[in-house]
Amino acid sequence: VSTVTASSLSWLFEELEALEEQGLLRHPVSLSSAQHPEVVIDGRSFLLFCSNNYLDLATDGRVMEAAAYAAMKWGAGAGASRLVSGTTDLHLELERELARFKGCEDAVLFSSGYLANVGTIAALAGEDDAVFSDELNHASIIDGCRMSGARREIYRHADAEHLDELLGKTPARRRLVVTDTIFSMDGDAAPLEELVEVCERHGAMLMVDEAHATGVVGLNGAGMVEAAGLTGRVGVVMGTLSKALGSAGGFVAGSKELAAWLRNRARTHVFDTALPAPSAAAAGEALRIACAEPERRIRTRTGALSLSIGLSELGYEVGDPSAAIVPVYIGEIADAMAMSQRLLEEGIFAPAIRPPSVPPGRSRLRLTMMATHTEEHLDRLLKVFARMKGKRNHHLPLGAGPPARAERRPRSPETVREGWEQWEAASAAAAPRPGADIEPHVRYQGGVFVTGTDTGVGKTVVSAVLARTLASAGLEVGAMKPAQTGVAGGDDDLGAIISLGGVAPEKASAPYAFEEALAPEVAARMAGAVIDAGKIVAGFMALKSRADVVVVEGAGGLLVPLNDYFTMAELARAMALPVVVVARPGLGTINHTALTVEAARMRGLSVLGVILSDFPSDPGAAEATNPTEIERLANTAIIGVVPHLPSLGEGAGFGGADPRRWVSPFLGGCFDRVSFFMELDRRR
Ligand SMILES: Cc1ncc(COP(=O)(O)O)c(C=O)c1O
C-alpha cells in the first residue's frame, strides 16, 4: 500500500471509530457448523434463531446431493453471463419450474435476490417514470428505486390509502409500485388485495418481493400472492432461492413479455455471470421438497405464532408474524445489544438488528423459526426471555388455537385461519400419493440407473423386476437400454424388460443396436459407427417426459465405455440418476461389488444399494456369508435379492412369483432385509 493511498483513505479510521462509538460497527459471528437449529460457535453449541433457512432445506441431504451432482456435471462456476454461454438446460428447467410454481408464464433467474430487485426495478422504470415504495421495503428495493433514476414516492408502511393518494397526484409516463409481501425486519404482511385494487384503478404496475413468503406462505407454499388468491393479478413477482429454498439466487416471474424484457434489459441479469449450477440444482431440488412436504412450512409458521404469543404474554412487544419472522422490539441500540449478548450467554444465537437495517429507536431482536425447531428449543428460548423479565415461569402456547391469536391481531386473521386450514389440508392429503414411498431421488430425478459388477450378472432381470415394482407403486414406468449389443445372436435386453417388466413398448427405447456381443464402443466401431451420448441423454429426457420413472439398464459394468469420452458412469451422471448395483452371489463378488460402489461414489453418483440376483434357494457357505460382507466392505445396503429363476426366458414371466418380494419398499417392493439376514444366519 503506497503512502499516498494510505493517507487518502485515512478518513476510514475516523469513520470506523465513530461507528464503534455508536455501537454500529459489525463483527459477524463465525459459525463452525451448518445452518441447523443447533449450531457451533467457538466450540460451543447454540440454538439458532436467526436463520432464513426456514424449511431447513439448506442442509437437507437431497438438496446437498443435488448441488454435488450439478457441480460434478456442470462444474463449479457458470463461466459467462446468461446471454453469452452461461445458460444451461439446468437454468431453463429451473425457470420453467419456478414459473409453474408461481402460476406465471415464465421466470428469469438472477444471481441473487438483491440483484433481481435492483435489475428489475431499473428495467421497468426510468427517468420519465415514478416508483412508489413502502417505507419498510428491503434495501435492495430501495437501491433499485434509486438506480432507476425514476421519481421516488415513499408511502407509509402497508398503507394502501396513502399509496392511492400519491398515485392520484403523481403524473408520470409509467408508474411502478413495489412492496415486500412479508416484511423482512417486521415479519408482517402487506395488504396485497388492497394494493392490487389501488394499482388496477390507477393503471400502475405492481411488483411484489416474495423473499420471505416463497416456500412458507400459501396453500402450496407459492407465497402471499397465492395465499391472497391473487395469482394472475400481480404483474411482477420477485422471489429468492436463498431463504426457504436453502440455496442462493433470485428470480422474477410474470408474463412471457416481462421475462423477455428482463432478459434483454435487466442489467444485473445481462452483465452478471449466470447463477452457478450447484445453486440452481439445489434450489430445484428444494422446490420439489417444499412442494412435496407441506408439513415443513406448517411447522415453521405455527412455531412462529406460538413464539409470538408466548413472548407477548411475557410482556414483550412482538411483531405480527405472518410467516417465519418474529421481531421483538427493544428500542435503543444498547438495550438490543445487551439482550442479544444475554441470549448468547444463555446459549441462544439471535443478534440485535440495528440502524440502518431498521429505523432509529426501533432496534430489535429478529427471531426466525425453522421447520426443525422442536418444542424443547422453543421452550428453552422462552425460558430465557422469561428470566430476562425477572419471571420464573412462562407458558409455551404450542397448540394455541387461532381465536386467541385473531383477537390479539385483528389486522390479519385470514393469515391465521389459512395456517389452520393448511393443517387440515395437509392431514387430508395424507392419503397415499402414487409413488409417495419411493426413494426421493428415484421419483424426482425420474428413474434409476441399473449397473452391474460385471456383464452377465442379471441386470436385465433386475431391471424388469424394478419396472414391475415401481409400476405397482402407482408410477408410470419407462425403460431404456442405451446401447443393445449382440442383436445378431438374438440378444434383446430391452425386449426382455418390456415383456418381463410389463413396460409399454412406446415408453421403451434403445437408441443404438449393434450386431456383435461386445462392449458398446467396440461393437459400434466394428459397425463403423460412433455412439453419441448426447443422443442417448436426449432420448432419456424424451422418455422421462412420458413416464414418471425410467429404468435405464447400463451395458456391462460402470466403467464400460460408450465412446472415447463417455463411460456408463458419465452417462448415469448426465441423466442425474441414482444407481442400483446388481451383483451375483458367490465367491469373488465382494471385491467386485466394493470396487463398483466405490467407483460410483468417486464419480459423484448416488448409490441406492446392491441387488443380488440369481440367489440360490440352497445357499452354500459363500452365498450365505457374503451379503453381510458386501454391506460391511462396500458400506452400502442389500436392497433386494432376486432368486434363481429356472424357467426365465421361456415366456414364463417370473414363474408365477410376485417380484415385489425381491425389492425394498422404497423401490416399490416388500423385501424384508432383516428376515433375509436372519434366514442366512440360521443356515450358516
Ligand atoms: C425482502 C428481501 N428482498 C430481497 C432480499 C435479497 O435476497 P438475497 O439475499 O437472495 O440477495 C432479501 C434478503 O436478503 C430480503 O429480505
The ligand as an ORCA input file, in Angstrom:
! r2SCAN-3c Opt
* xyz 0 1
  C     -37.238     -8.754      1.270
  C     -35.923     -9.149      0.698
  N     -35.704     -8.973     -0.604
  C     -34.531     -9.315     -1.170
  C     -33.513     -9.843     -0.435
  C     -32.216    -10.167     -1.103
  O     -32.146    -11.527     -1.385
  P     -30.713    -12.282     -1.475
  O     -30.243    -12.464     -0.096
  O     -31.052    -13.555     -2.176
  O     -29.826    -11.419     -2.275
  C     -33.709    -10.064      0.939
  C     -32.718    -10.720      1.821
  O     -31.612    -10.618      1.917
  C     -34.938     -9.685      1.524
  O     -35.122     -9.820      2.837
*
